[in-house]
Amino acid sequence: MASEIKTNVERNLKFVLGAVSYIVAVNAILTAYDLWKKYGKKPKVSVIEADYNNGRAIIDVNGVQHKLLIGSPFYVGDYWSVQMKTDKINRIELLKQGNVKEYLTT
């Protein structure tokens, strides 16, 4: 009787530990993908048309066109945005967490 209970407990414990190990492995893969998506992946942004006199531009973000207005950031990803400025130099900037990562040209 005691050996039967011990065998059942060992079998159940082995099953539970196996299930937990699969859950931990899947969680690690999903966490790595999420970190890559947030910090490593840069969105594909290109300028189609820019009118600096009127403060408007048309940009292509990952294959979808959007209007960009001067002075207002356009959010394109988790930490990414595009902003148009016309102070001394006319430019369109790709920003990551508010810091300029790239200047976009037409």
N, C-alpha and C positions, 0 to 999 in steps of 0.2 A: 504494500500500500504506500509506504513512504517513498519507495523508489519510483513508483508510478507518478506520484505528485511531483517529485524532483524532475523527472523526465518531461512532464507537461510544462513545468515552469521554465526549464531550460529551452524547450522548443519555442514557447511563447516569447521568452526573452530574446532568443535569436531572431525571431521574426520582427519584433519591435525594434531591435538595434539595426537590422537591415533596412527597415522602413525609414528610420530616423537618418541613417547615412545617405539614403537616396534624397530625402528632403533637404538635407544640408548641402549636398552636391548641386541640386537644382537651384537652391537659394544662392549659392556662391556664383553660379553661372549668370543668373539674372542680375545680381548685384554688379558683377563685372560689366555686363552689357549696359546697365543703367549708368554706371560711371563713365564708360566710353561715350555713350550718347550725350551726356551732359558736358563732359569736359574735353573729349577728344574729337568729336565729330564737328566739322565746320560746315555750315549750310552753304549751298551753292547759290551765290547772289551775283547777278549781273545787271548792269544798267542798260536799258533799251533806249531810253530817250531822256534827256535832261534839259529843262528850261530854267536856267538860273534867274532870268529876269522876272519871271512870274512865280518862282519858288515851287516848281512842280517837277516831278520826275516819274518815270515809269520804270519799275525794276522787276526783274524776274527772280523769284525765290523758289528754288527747287522745282522749276517748271511751271510755276503759277505767277501770272503778272499781277502787280499791285501798284497803286498810286502812292507816291511818297511826297509829303508836303514839307516845306522848309521849317526847321525848328522843332518838329515833332518826331521823336524816334518811332520807328516801326519795328516791332518785336517779331523776330523770325525763328526763334528757337528758345531753349531753356534759358541760356545766358546771352544770347546773341540779339543784336538789333542793328538797324541801318538808320543813319541820320544824315540829313542834308544841311550843309552850312554854307553861307555866303557872306562871311565877314571880309577879310582881306583877300582870301583865295576861295574861289568857288570849288566845292568838293562834296563828295558823297563818301561817308565813312562807314565801314563795317566795324561794329563795336562788340567786345565781349566783356560783360559786366561793367560797362561804362568806359572801358579803355579801348582806344583805337588799335585795331589789329591790322587793318588794311584800308587803303584808299581805293575806291572803285572809280573806274573811268568808263566813258561811253564807248 
